[in-house]
Amino acid sequence: MSMPVSILNYATLNKMKRRKKPIWLLTGGLLSLVIFIYLIVFFSPNFQFSIFNFQLPILPVFLLFSSFLLFFFSSFLLNNTRRGIFIGLFGSVYLLLRLLDLTHIFFLIMLLILFTTLEMFFSYKR
């Protein structure tokens, strides 16, 4: 009796199945990390931009770059863009809830349930 797939063939099959990680995700993550650190170090939380005679606080920009940071690094590490989007949104919504003083553990559990349900919904294959 011989085995249908030898160990050598199994090892080469695993190498062939492995996908390369896109380098643009890593460069985007590093760029967003630099901008995120720049925002933390050089701007106060009360700072406001003046764009076309409209005052824009720094907080939405901070939340935007924190979600970019989470998106790029989690997409690179997990090699899945959809999960990167969900992790980025999860992090920014959690920070927004903390900003609004909704710090009870119930809100975190509900947020985890929501994003887990979304992940299961979009990963279901017909």
Helices and strands as residue ranges (DSSP letters): H 7-17, H 23-42, E 48-51, E 54-57, H 58-78, H 81-99, H 105-123
